[in-house]
Amino acid sequence: MLALLEQSSVYAAIGALIGFFSGLLGIGGGAVQTPLTVLAFEAHGLPHQHIAHIAVATGVASIAFTAVSSTLAHHRYGAVDWQVLRGLLPGLIIGGFAGGYVALLLPTRWLAIVMVVFISYASLAMVVDLRPAPSRGLPGPAGLALLGGAVGLMSTLVGAGGAVLLVPVLTWFNLPFKRAIGTGASIGLPIAITGTTSHVLAGLNQPDLPPGSLGFVWLPALIPFVLASVVLAPYGARLAHRVPARRLRLLFAITTFVLALRMGWSLAGG
């Protein structure tokens, strides 16, 4: 009983961090969660051959609840571009659903390497403040749908919050940074619903999953993740709209870069 409470407190602490960063930078879910969850699952003795998939799937499942809390908080500040979200939605659904199955076909370590390279480039671009051409605008419906598909697929594959991929792209298209953060937070719900469904279905016939598993989603970790993250997300969003945009960009870049390296190390070793 004591061990169970200790494990739950660890997962709740991770969930609180997820919620806060989801509100602050729009990068809740796997970008923060996967590296920490992999370490926690290793310490708590989960089957090593399934740790990476369980961490990714459970992280994707928790995004749904965190995203709702974070999106509502950003919406109060007028920082969610609902028109962009509508354009991304078809691709997010298709890519998110496909990701859970593609994850079984490709080695996790190669996916982690791709993520590290992409996020490192995006982080560097923000640190040196590479500015897009002033005339560059958002793509049309087809372009947004393709972008949504790529973000949904990659997010579900490695359990990373879609904002890690989407925010740098939206700022490249001249969307104001704080509005990009709010819109990035909003894509968590469709990614989570479709991604969780595919991870659950893909894991139903897998042997040696720990008790309390629903496919690859592990409920004993999901519940404390969700409870803590939903509480903290509005506080992060409130702080995001009080911090200067330049400072927020730098914090986003440094945080995502460090987490990408740590996630790559954890998943490549898994």
Buried (B, 14 or more C-beta within 10 A) or exposed (E): EEEEEEBBEBBBBBBBBBBBBBBBBBBBBBBBBBBBBBBBBBEBEBEEEBBBBBBBBBBBBBBBBBBBBBBBBBBBBEBBBEEBBEBBBBBBBBBBBBBBBBBBEEEBEEBBBBBBEBBBEBBEBBBEEEEEEEEEEBBEEEEBBBBBBBBBBBBBBBBBBBBBBBBBBBBBBBBEBBBBBBBBBBBBBBBBBBBBBBBBBBBEEBEEBBEEBBBBBBEBBBBBBBBBBBBBBBBBBBBBBEEEEEEBBBBBBEBBBEBBBBBBBBBBEB
